Amino acid sequence: LDLHGTDRFAAEVQQALAEAAEIVEIDAGSLTFADSAGLRAVLMARSAALDTGATFRLVSVSPSVGRVIEIAGLADELLPSGNPS
């Protein structure tokens, strides 16, 4: 998930929220790369979901992406139980 994929990601999340999704669950198990733009998109999606009262969660986070999230200091906000999968 990098700058080139963030628009599509954001559009998918926004569509789910527009359809009154109660849970926005992102399966990140196959995701092998995320840069700062990708992390920003995930944080913005989380914020948008929480603003609507929806639950937001990442599941099956790949080790490489989990490590990037940890290095960025976002494990408590984004990783299940604050730990990488």
PyMOL Python script that loads the backbone (N, CA, C, O; Angstrom):
from pymol import cmd

cmd.read_pdbstr("""\
ATOM      1  N   LEU A   1       0.866  -1.170   0.000  1.00  0.00           N
ATOM      2  CA  LEU A   1       0.000   0.000   0.000  1.00  0.00           C
ATOM      3  C   LEU A   1       0.902   1.219   0.000  1.00  0.00           C
ATOM      4  O   LEU A   1       1.533   1.552   1.003  1.00  0.00           O
ATOM      5  N   ASP A   2       0.947   1.874  -1.149  1.00  0.00           N
ATOM      6  CA  ASP A   2       1.772   3.063  -1.284  1.00  0.00           C
ATOM      7  C   ASP A   2       0.958   4.180  -1.921  1.00  0.00           C
ATOM      8  O   ASP A   2      -0.257   4.061  -2.081  1.00  0.00           O
ATOM      9  N   LEU A   3       1.619   5.242  -2.276  1.00  0.00           N
ATOM     10  CA  LEU A   3       0.948   6.401  -2.840  1.00  0.00           C
ATOM     11  C   LEU A   3       0.035   6.037  -4.007  1.00  0.00           C
ATOM     12  O   LEU A   3      -1.022   6.642  -4.188  1.00  0.00           O
ATOM     13  N   HIS A   4       0.447   5.049  -4.794  1.00  0.00           N
ATOM     14  CA  HIS A   4      -0.333   4.672  -5.977  1.00  0.00           C
ATOM     15  C   HIS A   4      -1.598   3.881  -5.640  1.00  0.00           C
ATOM     16  O   HIS A   4      -2.504   3.796  -6.469  1.00  0.00           O
ATOM     17  N   GLY A   5      -1.675   3.312  -4.461  1.00  0.00           N
ATOM     18  CA  GLY A   5      -2.841   2.522  -4.093  1.00  0.00           C
ATOM     19  C   GLY A   5      -3.774   3.177  -3.094  1.00  0.00           C
ATOM     20  O   GLY A   5      -4.842   2.644  -2.794  1.00  0.00           O
ATOM     21  N   THR A   6      -3.380   4.321  -2.580  1.00  0.00           N
ATOM     22  CA  THR A   6      -4.170   4.922  -1.509  1.00  0.00           C
ATOM     23  C   THR A   6      -5.525   5.443  -1.965  1.00  0.00           C
ATOM     24  O   THR A   6      -6.496   5.376  -1.211  1.00  0.00           O
ATOM     25  N   ASP A   7      -5.607   5.962  -3.190  1.00  0.00           N
ATOM     26  CA  ASP A   7      -6.897   6.470  -3.667  1.00  0.00           C
ATOM     27  C   ASP A   7      -7.927   5.353  -3.750  1.00  0.00           C
ATOM     28  O   ASP A   7      -9.071   5.526  -3.331  1.00  0.00           O
ATOM     29  N   ARG A   8      -7.527   4.220  -4.283  1.00  0.00           N
ATOM     30  CA  ARG A   8      -8.454   3.082  -4.390  1.00  0.00           C
ATOM     31  C   ARG A   8      -8.853   2.589  -3.000  1.00  0.00           C
ATOM     32  O   ARG A   8     -10.024   2.313  -2.739  1.00  0.00           O
ATOM     33  N   PHE A   9      -7.871   2.484  -2.119  1.00  0.00           N
ATOM     34  CA  PHE A   9      -8.138   2.053  -0.750  1.00  0.00           C
ATOM     35  C   PHE A   9      -9.144   2.984  -0.079  1.00  0.00           C
ATOM     36  O   PHE A   9     -10.127   2.528   0.505  1.00  0.00           O
ATOM     37  N   ALA A  10      -8.891   4.291  -0.166  1.00  0.00           N
ATOM     38  CA  ALA A  10      -9.780   5.279   0.456  1.00  0.00           C
ATOM     39  C   ALA A  10     -11.184   5.214  -0.134  1.00  0.00           C
ATOM     40  O   ALA A  10     -12.171   5.337   0.592  1.00  0.00           O
ATOM     41  N   ALA A  11     -11.277   5.024  -1.441  1.00  0.00           N
ATOM     42  CA  ALA A  11     -12.588   4.943  -2.094  1.00  0.00           C
ATOM     43  C   ALA A  11     -13.366   3.726  -1.606  1.00  0.00           C
ATOM     44  O   ALA A  11     -14.574   3.812  -1.386  1.00  0.00           O
ATOM     45  N   GLU A  12     -12.695   2.610  -1.439  1.00  0.00           N
ATOM     46  CA  GLU A  12     -13.360   1.393  -0.949  1.00  0.00           C
ATOM     47  C   GLU A  12     -13.887   1.591   0.473  1.00  0.00           C
ATOM     48  O   GLU A  12     -15.009   1.199   0.793  1.00  0.00           O
ATOM     49  N   VAL A  13     -13.065   2.200   1.311  1.00  0.00           N
ATOM     50  CA  VAL A  13     -13.492   2.444   2.690  1.00  0.00           C
ATOM     51  C   VAL A  13     -14.660   3.413   2.711  1.00  0.00           C
ATOM     52  O   VAL A  13     -15.643   3.183   3.415  1.00  0.00           O
ATOM     53  N   GLN A  14     -14.566   4.487   1.953  1.00  0.00           N
ATOM     54  CA  GLN A  14     -15.651   5.470   1.911  1.00  0.00           C
ATOM     55  C   GLN A  14     -16.955   4.855   1.415  1.00  0.00           C
ATOM     56  O   GLN A  14     -18.031   5.179   1.918  1.00  0.00           O
ATOM     57  N   GLN A  15     -16.859   3.967   0.428  1.00  0.00           N
ATOM     58  CA  GLN A  15     -18.071   3.305  -0.070  1.00  0.00           C
ATOM     59  C   GLN A  15     -18.695   2.435   1.020  1.00  0.00           C
ATOM     60  O   GLN A  15     -19.911   2.437   1.211  1.00  0.00           O
ATOM     61  N   ALA A  16     -17.857   1.703   1.723  1.00  0.00           N
ATOM     62  CA  ALA A  16     -18.374   0.865   2.817  1.00  0.00           C
ATOM     63  C   ALA A  16     -19.063   1.726   3.872  1.00  0.00           C
ATOM     64  O   ALA A  16     -20.131   1.371   4.370  1.00  0.00           O
ATOM     65  N   LEU A  17     -18.450   2.852   4.209  1.00  0.00           N
ATOM     66  CA  LEU A  17     -19.046   3.733   5.214  1.00  0.00           C
ATOM     67  C   LEU A  17     -20.321   4.385   4.700  1.00  0.00           C
ATOM     68  O   LEU A  17     -21.265   4.587   5.464  1.00  0.00           O
ATOM     69  N   ALA A  18     -20.355   4.714   3.416  1.00  0.00           N
ATOM     70  CA  ALA A  18     -21.558   5.296   2.822  1.00  0.00           C
ATOM     71  C   ALA A  18     -22.715   4.303   2.833  1.00  0.00           C
ATOM     72  O   ALA A  18     -23.881   4.695   2.855  1.00  0.00           O
ATOM     73  N   GLU A  19     -22.383   3.018   2.817  1.00  0.00           N
ATOM     74  CA  GLU A  19     -23.397   1.968   2.884  1.00  0.00           C
ATOM     75  C   GLU A  19     -23.692   1.565   4.329  1.00  0.00           C
ATOM     76  O   GLU A  19     -24.291   0.520   4.584  1.00  0.00           O
ATOM     77  N   ALA A  20     -23.264   2.403   5.263  1.00  0.00           N
ATOM     78  CA  ALA A  20     -23.532   2.233   6.699  1.00  0.00           C
ATOM     79  C   ALA A  20     -22.894   0.980   7.290  1.00  0.00           C
ATOM     80  O   ALA A  20     -23.495   0.309   8.130  1.00  0.00           O
ATOM     81  N   ALA A  21     -21.686   0.667   6.854  1.00  0.00           N
ATOM     82  CA  ALA A  21     -20.966  -0.465   7.442  1.00  0.00           C
ATOM     83  C   ALA A  21     -20.764  -0.221   8.929  1.00  0.00           C
ATOM     84  O   ALA A  21     -20.400   0.879   9.344  1.00  0.00           O
ATOM     85  N   GLU A  22     -20.998  -1.236   9.715  1.00  0.00           N
ATOM     86  CA  GLU A  22     -20.767  -1.127  11.152  1.00  0.00           C
ATOM     87  C   GLU A  22     -19.345  -1.532  11.513  1.00  0.00           C
ATOM     88  O   GLU A  22     -18.812  -1.127  12.546  1.00  0.00           O
ATOM     89  N   ILE A  23     -18.742  -2.336  10.648  1.00  0.00           N
ATOM     90  CA  ILE A  23     -17.368  -2.793  10.845  1.00  0.00           C
ATOM     91  C   ILE A  23     -16.624  -2.632   9.526  1.00  0.00           C
ATOM     92  O   ILE A  23     -17.095  -3.073   8.478  1.00  0.00           O
ATOM     93  N   VAL A  24     -15.463  -1.999   9.587  1.00  0.00           N
ATOM     94  CA  VAL A  24     -14.575  -1.926   8.432  1.00  0.00           C
ATOM     95  C   VAL A  24     -13.364  -2.764   8.808  1.00  0.00           C
ATOM     96  O   VAL A  24     -12.564  -2.378   9.660  1.00  0.00           O
ATOM     97  N   GLU A  25     -13.241  -3.915   8.160  1.00  0.00           N
ATOM     98  CA  GLU A  25     -12.169  -4.848   8.472  1.00  0.00           C
ATOM     99  C   GLU A  25     -11.265  -4.977   7.260  1.00  0.00           C
ATOM    100  O   GLU A  25     -11.723  -5.325   6.172  1.00  0.00           O
ATOM    101  N   ILE A  26      -9.995  -4.699   7.442  1.00  0.00           N
ATOM    102  CA  ILE A  26      -9.020  -4.741   6.367  1.00  0.00           C
ATOM    103  C   ILE A  26      -8.131  -5.965   6.578  1.00  0.00           C
ATOM    104  O   ILE A  26      -7.410  -6.058   7.571  1.00  0.00           O
ATOM    105  N   ASP A  27      -8.191  -6.898   5.634  1.00  0.00           N
ATOM    106  CA  ASP A  27      -7.332  -8.080   5.681  1.00  0.00           C
ATOM    107  C   ASP A  27      -6.005  -7.708   5.041  1.00  0.00           C
ATOM    108  O   ASP A  27      -5.914  -7.570   3.821  1.00  0.00           O
ATOM    109  N   ALA A  28      -4.987  -7.546   5.856  1.00  0.00           N
ATOM    110  CA  ALA A  28      -3.675  -7.122   5.379  1.00  0.00           C
ATOM    111  C   ALA A  28      -2.674  -8.268   5.334  1.00  0.00           C
ATOM    112  O   ALA A  28      -1.464  -8.043   5.344  1.00  0.00           O
ATOM    113  N   GLY A  29      -3.175  -9.483   5.285  1.00  0.00           N
ATOM    114  CA  GLY A  29      -2.304 -10.649   5.281  1.00  0.00           C
ATOM    115  C   GLY A  29      -1.460 -10.793   4.038  1.00  0.00           C
ATOM    116  O   GLY A  29      -0.345 -11.310   4.106  1.00  0.00           O
ATOM    117  N   SER A  30      -1.966 -10.350   2.908  1.00  0.00           N
ATOM    118  CA  SER A  30      -1.226 -10.452   1.646  1.00  0.00           C
ATOM    119  C   SER A  30      -0.471  -9.169   1.321  1.00  0.00           C
ATOM    120  O   SER A  30       0.229  -9.095   0.311  1.00  0.00           O
ATOM    121  N   LEU A  31      -0.608  -8.187   2.151  1.00  0.00           N
ATOM    122  CA  LEU A  31       0.056  -6.907   1.917  1.00  0.00           C
ATOM    123  C   LEU A  31       1.519  -7.040   2.314  1.00  0.00           C
ATOM    124  O   LEU A  31       1.836  -7.333   3.467  1.00  0.00           O
ATOM    125  N   THR A  32       2.412  -6.821   1.342  1.00  0.00           N
ATOM    126  CA  THR A  32       3.836  -7.002   1.605  1.00  0.00           C
ATOM    127  C   THR A  32       4.585  -5.694   1.775  1.00  0.00           C
ATOM    128  O   THR A  32       5.753  -5.701   2.161  1.00  0.00           O
ATOM    129  N   PHE A  33       3.932  -4.566   1.493  1.00  0.00           N
ATOM    130  CA  PHE A  33       4.615  -3.282   1.568  1.00  0.00           C
ATOM    131  C   PHE A  33       3.625  -2.192   1.926  1.00  0.00           C
ATOM    132  O   PHE A  33       2.493  -2.183   1.444  1.00  0.00           O
ATOM    133  N   ALA A  34       4.056  -1.282   2.766  1.00  0.00           N
ATOM    134  CA  ALA A  34       3.286  -0.064   3.062  1.00  0.00           C
ATOM    135  C   ALA A  34       4.291   1.041   3.323  1.00  0.00           C
ATOM    136  O   ALA A  34       5.262   0.855   4.056  1.00  0.00           O
ATOM    137  N   ASP A  35       4.046   2.198   2.712  1.00  0.00           N
ATOM    138  CA  ASP A  35       4.905   3.348   2.976  1.00  0.00           C
ATOM    139  C   ASP A  35       4.131   4.367   3.795  1.00  0.00           C
ATOM    140  O   ASP A  35       3.022   4.093   4.253  1.00  0.00           O
ATOM    141  N   SER A  36       4.716   5.542   3.977  1.00  0.00           N
ATOM    142  CA  SER A  36       4.069   6.550   4.815  1.00  0.00           C
ATOM    143  C   SER A  36       2.714   6.974   4.251  1.00  0.00           C
ATOM    144  O   SER A  36       1.790   7.258   5.014  1.00  0.00           O
ATOM    145  N   ALA A  37       2.587   7.020   2.934  1.00  0.00           N
ATOM    146  CA  ALA A  37       1.296   7.375   2.328  1.00  0.00           C
ATOM    147  C   ALA A  37       0.255   6.292   2.635  1.00  0.00           C
ATOM    148  O   ALA A  37      -0.909   6.599   2.894  1.00  0.00           O
ATOM    149  N   GLY A  38       0.673   5.050   2.604  1.00  0.00           N
ATOM    150  CA  GLY A  38      -0.232   3.957   2.926  1.00  0.00           C
ATOM    151  C   GLY A  38      -0.662   3.991   4.376  1.00  0.00           C
ATOM    152  O   GLY A  38      -1.837   3.790   4.685  1.00  0.00           O
ATOM    153  N   LEU A  39       0.285   4.245   5.271  1.00  0.00           N
ATOM    154  CA  LEU A  39      -0.068   4.343   6.691  1.00  0.00           C
ATOM    155  C   LEU A  39      -1.006   5.514   6.937  1.00  0.00           C
ATOM    156  O   LEU A  39      -1.947   5.412   7.724  1.00  0.00           O
ATOM    157  N   ARG A  40      -0.748   6.610   6.270  1.00  0.00           N
ATOM    158  CA  ARG A  40      -1.635   7.775   6.403  1.00  0.00           C
ATOM    159  C   ARG A  40      -3.045   7.424   5.946  1.00  0.00           C
ATOM    160  O   ARG A  40      -4.023   7.792   6.597  1.00  0.00           O
ATOM    161  N   ALA A  41      -3.151   6.711   4.824  1.00  0.00           N
ATOM    162  CA  ALA A  41      -4.466   6.317   4.312  1.00  0.00           C
ATOM    163  C   ALA A  41      -5.189   5.416   5.303  1.00  0.00           C
ATOM    164  O   ALA A  41      -6.395   5.552   5.504  1.00  0.00           O
ATOM    165  N   VAL A  42      -4.461   4.505   5.917  1.00  0.00           N
ATOM    166  CA  VAL A  42      -5.069   3.616   6.914  1.00  0.00           C
ATOM    167  C   VAL A  42      -5.537   4.418   8.124  1.00  0.00           C
ATOM    168  O   VAL A  42      -6.636   4.194   8.629  1.00  0.00           O
ATOM    169  N   LEU A  43      -4.710   5.347   8.589  1.00  0.00           N
ATOM    170  CA  LEU A  43      -5.107   6.179   9.724  1.00  0.00           C
ATOM    171  C   LEU A  43      -6.322   7.042   9.396  1.00  0.00           C
ATOM    172  O   LEU A  43      -7.206   7.214  10.236  1.00  0.00           O
ATOM    173  N   MET A  44      -6.371   7.582   8.190  1.00  0.00           N
ATOM    174  CA  MET A  44      -7.520   8.391   7.792  1.00  0.00           C
ATOM    175  C   MET A  44      -8.777   7.527   7.677  1.00  0.00           C
ATOM    176  O   MET A  44      -9.868   7.965   8.041  1.00  0.00           O
ATOM    177  N   ALA A  45      -8.625   6.307   7.174  1.00  0.00           N
ATOM    178  CA  ALA A  45      -9.765   5.392   7.077  1.00  0.00           C
ATOM    179  C   ALA A  45     -10.262   5.034   8.472  1.00  0.00           C
ATOM    180  O   ALA A  45     -11.467   4.980   8.720  1.00  0.00           O
ATOM    181  N   ARG A  46      -9.323   4.792   9.373  1.00  0.00           N
ATOM    182  CA  ARG A  46      -9.701   4.484  10.762  1.00  0.00           C
ATOM    183  C   ARG A  46     -10.469   5.648  11.367  1.00  0.00           C
ATOM    184  O   ARG A  46     -11.496   5.447  12.014  1.00  0.00           O
ATOM    185  N   SER A  47      -9.981   6.853  11.163  1.00  0.00           N
ATOM    186  CA  SER A  47     -10.634   8.044  11.688  1.00  0.00           C
ATOM    187  C   SER A  47     -12.033   8.222  11.101  1.00  0.00           C
ATOM    188  O   SER A  47     -12.979   8.536  11.824  1.00  0.00           O
ATOM    189  N   ALA A  48     -12.159   8.021   9.797  1.00  0.00           N
ATOM    190  CA  ALA A  48     -13.469   8.154   9.146  1.00  0.00           C
ATOM    191  C   ALA A  48     -14.443   7.118   9.690  1.00  0.00           C
ATOM    192  O   ALA A  48     -15.611   7.421   9.929  1.00  0.00           O
ATOM    193  N   ALA A  49     -13.958   5.891   9.884  1.00  0.00           N
ATOM    194  CA  ALA A  49     -14.828   4.846  10.420  1.00  0.00           C
ATOM    195  C   ALA A  49     -15.282   5.194  11.834  1.00  0.00           C
ATOM    196  O   ALA A  49     -16.466   5.096  12.156  1.00  0.00           O
ATOM    197  N   LEU A  50     -14.344   5.596  12.665  1.00  0.00           N
ATOM    198  CA  LEU A  50     -14.687   5.942  14.042  1.00  0.00           C
ATOM    199  C   LEU A  50     -15.636   7.125  14.092  1.00  0.00           C
ATOM    200  O   LEU A  50     -16.514   7.176  14.954  1.00  0.00           O
ATOM    201  N   ASP A  51     -15.474   8.081  13.178  1.00  0.00           N
ATOM    202  CA  ASP A  51     -16.374   9.240  13.126  1.00  0.00           C
ATOM    203  C   ASP A  51     -17.821   8.837  12.841  1.00  0.00           C
ATOM    204  O   ASP A  51     -18.754   9.519  13.266  1.00  0.00           O
ATOM    205  N   THR A  52     -18.003   7.732  12.125  1.00  0.00           N
ATOM    206  CA  THR A  52     -19.359   7.268  11.817  1.00  0.00           C
ATOM    207  C   THR A  52     -19.869   6.264  12.847  1.00  0.00           C
ATOM    208  O   THR A  52     -21.001   5.791  12.750  1.00  0.00           O
ATOM    209  N   GLY A  53     -19.032   5.941  13.833  1.00  0.00           N
ATOM    210  CA  GLY A  53     -19.427   4.963  14.837  1.00  0.00           C
ATOM    211  C   GLY A  53     -19.107   3.532  14.442  1.00  0.00           C
ATOM    212  O   GLY A  53     -19.472   2.596  15.153  1.00  0.00           O
ATOM    213  N   ALA A  54     -18.431   3.354  13.319  1.00  0.00           N
ATOM    214  CA  ALA A  54     -18.066   2.011  12.871  1.00  0.00           C
ATOM    215  C   ALA A  54     -16.795   1.552  13.580  1.00  0.00           C
ATOM    216  O   ALA A  54     -15.989   2.367  14.028  1.00  0.00           O
ATOM    217  N   THR A  55     -16.636   0.266  13.671  1.00  0.00           N
ATOM    218  CA  THR A  55     -15.414  -0.335  14.189  1.00  0.00           C
ATOM    219  C   THR A  55     -14.448  -0.487  13.031  1.00  0.00           C
ATOM    220  O   THR A  55     -14.847  -0.895  11.941  1.00  0.00           O
ATOM    221  N   PHE A  56     -13.182  -0.164  13.252  1.00  0.00           N
ATOM    222  CA  PHE A  56     -12.153  -0.315  12.228  1.00  0.00           C
ATOM    223  C   PHE A  56     -11.090  -1.243  12.764  1.00  0.00           C
ATOM    224  O   PHE A  56     -10.629  -1.094  13.896  1.00  0.00           O
ATOM    225  N   ARG A  57     -10.699  -2.212  11.934  1.00  0.00           N
ATOM    226  CA  ARG A  57      -9.611  -3.082  12.378  1.00  0.00           C
ATOM    227  C   ARG A  57      -8.839  -3.660  11.194  1.00  0.00           C
ATOM    228  O   ARG A  57      -9.390  -3.925  10.126  1.00  0.00           O
ATOM    229  N   LEU A  58      -7.555  -3.843  11.427  1.00  0.00           N
ATOM    230  CA  LEU A  58      -6.702  -4.571  10.499  1.00  0.00           C
ATOM    231  C   LEU A  58      -6.604  -5.987  11.021  1.00  0.00           C
ATOM    232  O   LEU A  58      -6.449  -6.201  12.223  1.00  0.00           O
ATOM    233  N   VAL A  59      -6.693  -6.949  10.134  1.00  0.00           N
ATOM    234  CA  VAL A  59      -6.568  -8.345  10.540  1.00  0.00           C
ATOM    235  C   VAL A  59      -5.527  -9.021   9.663  1.00  0.00           C
ATOM    236  O   VAL A  59      -5.246  -8.565   8.554  1.00  0.00           O
ATOM    237  N   SER A  60      -4.970 -10.090  10.156  1.00  0.00           N
ATOM    238  CA  SER A  60      -3.982 -10.879   9.421  1.00  0.00           C
ATOM    239  C   SER A  60      -2.874 -10.006   8.844  1.00  0.00           C
ATOM    240  O   SER A  60      -2.502 -10.161   7.681  1.00  0.00           O
ATOM    241  N   VAL A  61      -2.356  -9.107   9.638  1.00  0.00           N
ATOM    242  CA  VAL A  61      -1.319  -8.197   9.173  1.00  0.00           C
ATOM    243  C   VAL A  61      -0.040  -8.989   8.900  1.00  0.00           C
ATOM    244  O   VAL A  61       0.436  -9.738   9.753  1.00  0.00           O
ATOM    245  N   SER A  62       0.505  -8.808   7.697  1.00  0.00           N
ATOM    246  CA  SER A  62       1.739  -9.504   7.332  1.00  0.00           C
ATOM    247  C   SER A  62       2.879  -9.034   8.230  1.00  0.00           C
ATOM    248  O   SER A  62       2.854  -7.906   8.722  1.00  0.00           O
ATOM    249  N   PRO A  63       3.872  -9.883   8.446  1.00  0.00           N
ATOM    250  CA  PRO A  63       4.996  -9.485   9.306  1.00  0.00           C
ATOM    251  C   PRO A  63       5.706  -8.217   8.826  1.00  0.00           C
ATOM    252  O   PRO A  63       6.079  -7.373   9.641  1.00  0.00           O
ATOM    253  N   SER A  64       5.893  -8.078   7.523  1.00  0.00           N
ATOM    254  CA  SER A  64       6.613  -6.902   7.024  1.00  0.00           C
ATOM    255  C   SER A  64       5.823  -5.622   7.264  1.00  0.00           C
ATOM    256  O   SER A  64       6.406  -4.605   7.640  1.00  0.00           O
ATOM    257  N   VAL A  65       4.536  -5.648   7.060  1.00  0.00           N
ATOM    258  CA  VAL A  65       3.712  -4.460   7.287  1.00  0.00           C
ATOM    259  C   VAL A  65       3.549  -4.219   8.792  1.00  0.00           C
ATOM    260  O   VAL A  65       3.534  -3.072   9.239  1.00  0.00           O
ATOM    261  N   GLY A  66       3.429  -5.279   9.557  1.00  0.00           N
ATOM    262  CA  GLY A  66       3.364  -5.136  11.009  1.00  0.00           C
ATOM    263  C   GLY A  66       4.604  -4.450  11.554  1.00  0.00           C
ATOM    264  O   GLY A  66       4.523  -3.644  12.480  1.00  0.00           O
ATOM    265  N   ARG A  67       5.743  -4.773  10.977  1.00  0.00           N
ATOM    266  CA  ARG A  67       6.998  -4.156  11.419  1.00  0.00           C
ATOM    267  C   ARG A  67       7.014  -2.662  11.090  1.00  0.00           C
ATOM    268  O   ARG A  67       7.449  -1.852  11.909  1.00  0.00           O
ATOM    269  N   VAL A  68       6.541  -2.296   9.898  1.00  0.00           N
ATOM    270  CA  VAL A  68       6.473  -0.881   9.514  1.00  0.00           C
ATOM    271  C   VAL A  68       5.553  -0.125  10.480  1.00  0.00           C
ATOM    272  O   VAL A  68       5.862   0.990  10.901  1.00  0.00           O
ATOM    273  N   ILE A  69       4.432  -0.740  10.821  1.00  0.00           N
ATOM    274  CA  ILE A  69       3.492  -0.121  11.757  1.00  0.00           C
ATOM    275  C   ILE A  69       4.148   0.064  13.126  1.00  0.00           C
ATOM    276  O   ILE A  69       3.974   1.098  13.771  1.00  0.00           O
ATOM    277  N   GLU A  70       4.898  -0.938  13.559  1.00  0.00           N
ATOM    278  CA  GLU A  70       5.605  -0.825  14.838  1.00  0.00           C
ATOM    279  C   GLU A  70       6.640   0.288  14.812  1.00  0.00           C
ATOM    280  O   GLU A  70       6.716   1.091  15.742  1.00  0.00           O
ATOM    281  N   ILE A  71       7.442   0.340  13.746  1.00  0.00           N
ATOM    282  CA  ILE A  71       8.491   1.356  13.632  1.00  0.00           C
ATOM    283  C   ILE A  71       7.880   2.752  13.639  1.00  0.00           C
ATOM    284  O   ILE A  71       8.457   3.684  14.200  1.00  0.00           O
ATOM    285  N   ALA A  72       6.714   2.897  13.018  1.00  0.00           N
ATOM    286  CA  ALA A  72       6.034   4.191  12.972  1.00  0.00           C
ATOM    287  C   ALA A  72       5.380   4.552  14.307  1.00  0.00           C
ATOM    288  O   ALA A  72       4.876   5.663  14.473  1.00  0.00           O
ATOM    289  N   GLY A  73       5.387   3.627  15.245  1.00  0.00           N
ATOM    290  CA  GLY A  73       4.792   3.894  16.554  1.00  0.00           C
ATOM    291  C   GLY A  73       3.275   3.825  16.553  1.00  0.00           C
ATOM    292  O   GLY A  73       2.619   4.461  17.378  1.00  0.00           O
ATOM    293  N   LEU A  74       2.713   3.049  15.621  1.00  0.00           N
ATOM    294  CA  LEU A  74       1.258   2.987  15.477  1.00  0.00           C
ATOM    295  C   LEU A  74       0.663   1.637  15.866  1.00  0.00           C
ATOM    296  O   LEU A  74      -0.502   1.365  15.576  1.00  0.00           O
ATOM    297  N   ALA A  75       1.446   0.805  16.509  1.00  0.00           N
ATOM    298  CA  ALA A  75       0.966  -0.535  16.852  1.00  0.00           C
ATOM    299  C   ALA A  75      -0.276  -0.497  17.737  1.00  0.00           C
ATOM    300  O   ALA A  75      -1.214  -1.266  17.526  1.00  0.00           O
ATOM    301  N   ASP A  76      -0.287   0.392  18.721  1.00  0.00           N
ATOM    302  CA  ASP A  76      -1.435   0.454  19.638  1.00  0.00           C
ATOM    303  C   ASP A  76      -2.721   0.831  18.894  1.00  0.00           C
ATOM    304  O   ASP A  76      -3.802   0.361  19.247  1.00  0.00           O
ATOM    305  N   GLU A  77      -2.605   1.670  17.879  1.00  0.00           N
ATOM    306  CA  GLU A  77      -3.778   2.121  17.141  1.00  0.00           C
ATOM    307  C   GLU A  77      -4.221   1.136  16.055  1.00  0.00           C
ATOM    308  O   GLU A  77      -5.413   1.009  15.773  1.00  0.00           O
ATOM    309  N   LEU A  78      -3.260   0.445  15.452  1.00  0.00           N
ATOM    310  CA  LEU A  78      -3.599  -0.313  14.236  1.00  0.00           C
ATOM    311  C   LEU A  78      -3.509  -1.824  14.342  1.00  0.00           C
ATOM    312  O   LEU A  78      -4.223  -2.525  13.624  1.00  0.00           O
ATOM    313  N   LEU A  79      -2.670  -2.344  15.199  1.00  0.00           N
ATOM    314  CA  LEU A  79      -2.493  -3.789  15.221  1.00  0.00           C
ATOM    315  C   LEU A  79      -3.418  -4.460  16.224  1.00  0.00           C
ATOM    316  O   LEU A  79      -3.696  -3.914  17.291  1.00  0.00           O
ATOM    317  N   PRO A  80      -3.890  -5.649  15.871  1.00  0.00           N
ATOM    318  CA  PRO A  80      -4.728  -6.396  16.814  1.00  0.00           C
ATOM    319  C   PRO A  80      -3.983  -6.578  18.132  1.00  0.00           C
ATOM    320  O   PRO A  80      -2.864  -7.091  18.143  1.00  0.00           O
ATOM    321  N   SER A  81      -4.579  -6.174  19.216  1.00  0.00           N
ATOM    322  CA  SER A  81      -4.001  -6.262  20.555  1.00  0.00           C
ATOM    323  C   SER A  81      -2.673  -5.527  20.666  1.00  0.00           C
ATOM    324  O   SER A  81      -1.896  -5.769  21.590  1.00  0.00           O
ATOM    325  N   GLY A  82      -2.412  -4.613  19.706  1.00  0.00           N
ATOM    326  CA  GLY A  82      -1.172  -3.850  19.760  1.00  0.00           C
ATOM    327  C   GLY A  82       0.060  -4.656  19.377  1.00  0.00           C
ATOM    328  O   GLY A  82       1.183  -4.186  19.552  1.00  0.00           O
ATOM    329  N   ASN A  83      -0.134  -5.867  18.854  1.00  0.00           N
ATOM    330  CA  ASN A  83       0.971  -6.738  18.497  1.00  0.00           C
ATOM    331  C   ASN A  83       0.885  -7.147  17.045  1.00  0.00           C
ATOM    332  O   ASN A  83      -0.213  -7.293  16.508  1.00  0.00           O
ATOM    333  N   PRO A  84       2.048  -7.338  16.384  1.00  0.00           N
ATOM    334  CA  PRO A  84       2.009  -7.790  14.999  1.00  0.00           C
ATOM    335  C   PRO A  84       1.529  -9.226  14.917  1.00  0.00           C
ATOM    336  O   PRO A  84       1.688  -9.996  15.864  1.00  0.00           O
ATOM    337  N   SER A  85       0.944  -9.586  13.786  1.00  0.00           N
ATOM    338  CA  SER A  85       0.485 -10.958  13.583  1.00  0.00           C
ATOM    339  C   SER A  85       1.609 -11.813  13.042  1.00  0.00           C
ATOM    340  O   SER A  85       1.418 -13.005  12.804  1.00  0.00           O
TER     341      SER A  85
END
""", "prot")
cmd.dss("prot")
cmd.show_as("cartoon", "prot")
cmd.util.cbc("prot")
cmd.orient("prot")
